[in-house]
Amino acid sequence: MFKRRFTLGFDDEPMGDAWSKWGLGIVVPSLIATYGLSRVVLRHAVLFGRRGFSMPLSGWDAVVFGFAILGAALFMHAHYFWSNSNRLAEYAELGKVIGFLVGVVGIGFVVVRNFTLI
């Protein structure tokens, strides 16, 4: 009767105001990318959980986690900055897909390596 198509909505556009473009498209992704890059360089990260529990990551786990954070920063930058730019709007969807895939693969890698049930 009704056809529903599953979509991740990578073609959605943000609001076109200056805060959206410069604040959420440059400043916030820069802060996120700085954290991700520091995890890659330092090769150490800590995942904080509930009730004060934390899980330290070191070596390749921390590097891949850092790349996952960089993927999230790329996704946010592509969504808020590229989508609001006349010249870059055609590449926004590609940037969001690449950022999403890098983030999901990175988090998946960390989860599989650290939470195996065997």
Secondary structure, DSSP 8 states (H G I E B T S, - for coil): ---------TT-----SHIIIIIIIIIHHHHHHHHHHHHHHHTEEEEE-GGG-EEEEETHHHHHHHHHHHHHHHHHHHHHTGGG-TTTHHHHHHHHHHHHHHHHHHHHHHHHHH----
